[in-house]
Every structure is written in C-alpha cells, then in structure tokens.
Amino acid sequence: MNGPIRLRLPATSANLGPGFDAVGLALTLSLNIEAAPAGSFYIEATGRNPEICCSLTGNLLLDTYNQTLAANGFETPHPLTLQIENQIPIGMGCGSSAAVRLAGVALASHFGKLDWDRRRILDEASILEGHPDNTAACWLGGFTVATLDGGEVHAATIRPAPDWRILLVLPQAPLATAEARAALPATYSREDAVANIQRVALLTAAFALGRGDLLRVAMQDRLHQPWRAEMCPLLPLLLPLAGEPGIHGVALSGAGPAVLLVVDSDAAIPAAGERVSQLTAASGPVELIECGIDPSGAAFY
C-alpha cells in the first residue's frame, strides 16, 4: 500500500440559476484530508459538522473508498486513519457530496495502487455522483461547464474575473438533494426550455468576459428554482437583490437551501451583507459566508 497522502477539495455551487446539472463554480472553502494506512479505520475531524465527518458508519467518504476498491478486485478493506478539516457546509447545496466522492475515489486510487490519472478519478467520481457539474468544478476549479458521455466527463473551465466575490446565505436547516429533486416536474414547456438555454449561454459568456452586468438576467432560471422556492424560502427573499449596486446576480447554490450572491468586489461585501440582513430579518437566523472563486480546483500531494 502506498504511503500517506494529503488532499484539498474546494466547495462548489452548481447550476448558478439556469445551468441545471451542467455548470458549477469552485469556491475558496475546502475539504482538507490527510490519510495514511492503518490497522483499522479511524477518523479525527474538525471544522464544520465534525460529527458527520468522523462517523465510521454511513460515511460517504468511506463508503466511496471501499466501494471503489471492491469494484476493482479488492476483497478485503484497506483501513486508513484520516485527519479531516472541513470548511464546506453539508446539506446546503455547496457540493459537499461531490468533494467527498472525489476524495474517496482518489484515496482508493492511491492506496489501492490503481494509478488512475486525474481524468479517470473525475470520471469515476462523476459516475457515482450521477452528474458532473459539482465534481468537475471541484476537480478543475473556476467556472466549469461539464457533461457525461459514455462514462467520460467532457469539461471546459473559465477563470472568472479575479475581483468577483461570493456571498453565501445559509438558513439554519439543511435540505437533502433527493428531496429537492423530488420537487421538480417531469416535463417542461418549450418556452421554459428555450429561456434557460438562452440564459445559460449568456451566463457562460458573462463569466468568460468578466461581464458582471449580464448576470442579473443570465442567472435567471425556469427549470428548478421556481419549484424549489417553497422549500428554500431565502430564494424569493433575495432574488430581488440581483442588479442592485455591487450585486451582479443571485441564485440557489446547487439544489439549495443556501443562496449565492455574485458580488462585484471585496468593497461591495459589507453593503451586500447589510441588504441580505434587512431582507431576511423576519425569516429567522441566517449565516453569511464570504468567499472567493477557487481558480485551480482539487490538489493532492
């Protein structure tokens, strides 16, 4: 078995409004892991949700690691000791499961001596995750557009405007992705489909060109946000902020319930935070997290 390894995997926000299951944005919050061979599994966790991260049962990281090894001919477990420092909110639409899937596959490749390259790790994790929006953004960084074709991820990454900042607004209670998906309709009108195609094309151009002025319209959505608004009540409260001074666009972060604001610069963060506080004052406590856009994606060494 190979020796110790360290991993860093950024949080991500998928969809960004119209890019349903197709686009994602890497954020400067991360899952940091140190792993080494051991006689039995042991996890020490710090940061957000340590009780989830350190559990030895129902742990998506361990399940992915063991599943990947088993699928590649390993009949007995290869125990690890893990030191985890987690900055990614869990159950908030910030890509925690994608980061964990990638970590589990990368650890299996390393300690199982599968010798997979970065592309193979991304493919395997995306298949397990079911779609590549968060996994590709986490692995590659920046603003990433991705699709799965025959089990292979095809992705392109844009490095957004360096001054843009992200403000995440988190409610108190998490939301399971399966519950958020169950709220979606089985079919859509041609009008709604065309509206989203237009906006996701505009969204990609806006990130490529650093055109924050386009994001108010480009981040509008008709395919998932209207159906999730009831279970993500911060969304209808905060959508009107799009286009206000310093706030380029507003959307659910992934499947929610967190809401993401793309903000012009560090200087615009205090005013944006104040506006969020004003609009959410009557809805209960919220948490504000300021972060940047991660340009480089996952690293392991």
Secondary structure, DSSP 8 states (H G I E B T S, - for coil): ----EEEEEEEEEEETTTEEEEEEEEEEEEEEEEEEE-SS-EEEEEESSHHHHT-SSS-HHHHHHHHHHHHTT--S---EEEEEEE-S-TTSSSSHHHHHHHHHHHHHHHHTT----HHHHHHHHHHHHSSSHHHHHHHH-SEEEEEEETTEEEEEEE---TT-EEEEEE-SS---HHHHHHTS-S---HHHHHHHHHHHHHHHHHHHHT-GGGHHHHT--SSSHHHHTTT-THHHHHGGGTTSTTEEEEEESTTSSSEEEEES-GGGHHHHHHHHHHHHTTS---EEEEE-B-SS--EE-
